């Protein structure tokens, strides 16, 4: 049986066709990763697969097998990842539903690029939708996190 | 909202609202308040040295079902260790109200915020008061009750300390989570008791009567008006621990999705679930009857439910269903044809709902007339959290978890759908991943309960896919608004005609007459505030062919897009500066008199008595002047850039917005900056107010440029965020500057919705200023043609 390493622990996969999103949510009960569109166009389900930001709704469990998956629950043991801290400092969230995806996307950006330009922030965050309209603060928080909060 | 609406309809019929006020007045609570509008206020009058008894003022909260509750024993619990638990009874969908209202309680009772815990209540209005979380009224209607709660608790703690010390309660003063002993000059005597130590004795006391409560004066506030308190749920949100509707997990829970009729009112002709049942993980398929008799209210659409061991399996099972639909009478609904028909209706005289002076003569004698037709598309609320609910219905009782804007209404609706008693339904409110009006309707919650009932008590998480959410909403209406402005030979405005054509929300509640009802009429139509002698507001007939519902700021969206654009267009026509012309229209400093201005008898003032929340043009002009100054109105901008202005009064707040537009070489419309000035009375939580205005601009950008729902053959053409576009990181208004005007002395007014309406017109006007292109149709698209 294939396994996926989720937040540091190996987990069995019984149905390889299930999208990673539903595997995480319905089988592992890791509900921090959100369902927003199911087709990779909103970013609410963003997780890290081997460190890279991935839309978990359009990646199957089979595709994630043998890889390291990090969800919002596993981003930091105490919730003090620089991006999480910046998000709270700037008071980014309104309803908050998209924010796990936004944070995972931003965290992945800062791993690749410790000092992104404004244009790079826009490019990286472009696929993460927020219906409450928190973009201004998201942008500010990414900048703040890049500075090391 | 449904039961609110029913109550409002009763109020209108029996004029019960006025009766309520009179009754309250007769009880002596109000004293001379009704005749001294604006003078008796809950804030801003009590000297710091001696707290005084504060006279309450009536709000629309008194006319809501189950009104407001101010009992500290209901809303506050104090542990022996001093932890203060405060109940949050309004739905949290991102406004921050679950922080802001408990903050009011904590401030008034002198609790230390770091020792406050917030607990979300169930849907239980007899206990907590009204819970319809829409209409921008949570703070507007509940600040008094929450302050009274906090003040009563503070006085109970002081009384408990007085008993312990054997002194007069006047010598006991609550401060910073403890009660300190003072002398008759207010000097501290070095003795104190913590709230935890006093909790048991304080809670055993009777709650002091409202007319003995001494509220804090504004200079004693620790948290109110400061904007320094962080939203209480941001740690859970940023760590993935916050519980939204789909995050509830119950033992043995199954996941369900439903196939629903593509056209409103459609029915199943025949169906076959055999292939669905063969999908691995699918456990059951059930036909669920819909509500087909009109009006449907929040009745479910009906269809086939697929129950499975995961959401994924349920969706796959649904894909395998074979269903033949009878689409029914709405199958010819076509957005292109409907817009044409509405435009024709808008060109004809309509039902007059406000008449002032002699508008016909004004237009007949006019030197010139401006005429503009403004079109706006249906919108879907499209919260990031698609509709979802969890239910377990067993042994005649239901337990439900749902992101509900109206949790008590939903509880009653679930009972109705299950044909059980409301007291046998428990509805737990989860966090809402956005609401924007859609989650005031309970259809998705009823579905979860009905499927659980069908499954013999299996707990069910019923998930709407994004496609379901796009195709089965209660949509924001579609509209054509015609605005005509008459000028005399001196370019003075002599007449105003505004004809509004749009299917009505009321069509979901009563048999559709094709005409709108007083709540829609009160949103930027009959309450047009300009100083014009001859006015005609007219309603054009438009029958609904889909479910029309609330969408953040509701009818104000098309109305202010139209009137705000028309004012700018008319200014250009006569060669005036749009801001100067706007101010000229607002006219002299005055309080609007609904009778003199010909407002209709059933005029709806966002539920509030207009005597208590008068429409004051001086405040309106102040907001306009304030934003003009902040945005540098009149400044020279490069070619391809421009500023647009619009302003509006709604939910008793005064809002003026200036949008800066820059057109890229390829025609792309960009908004580098926005300035919004808002006078919302007492700004209780300025930090969250800013967030609401920032978000309102982003949602306004989506509505004006990107988002539209269209129908063909009765069905919605859009399916997901791929074809229903919303603003994103590259194209949102880049810098929204929020200027909160110190509106004191005044009561807090609405904040969730008022930011949006002026944005649409200000953007349209800025596009014109930048490109000389006037666009009268929303959504406009992301590029200038």
Interface residues (C-beta under 8 A of the other chain):
Chain A: X15 X18 X19 X22 X25 X26 X27 X29 X30 X31 X32 X33 X34 X35 X36 X37 X38 X39 X41 X42 X44 X71 X72 X73 X75 X76 X79 X84 X87 X88 X91 X92 X93 X94 X95 X96 X97 X98 X99 X100 X103 X121 X122 X123 X125 X126 X127 X128 X129 X130 X131 X132 X133 X134 X135 X136 X137 X138 X139
Chain B: X93 X94 X95 X96 X230 X231 X233 X234 X235 X237 X238 X239 X240 X241 X242 X243 X244 X246 X247 X249 X255 X280 X281 X309 X310 X311 X312 X315 X382 X383 X384 X385 X386 X431 X432 X433 X434 X435 X436 X463 X465 X466 X467 X687 X691 X692 X694 X695 X696 X697 X698 X699 X720 X721 X722 X726 X727 X728 X729 X730 X732 X733 X734 X735 X736
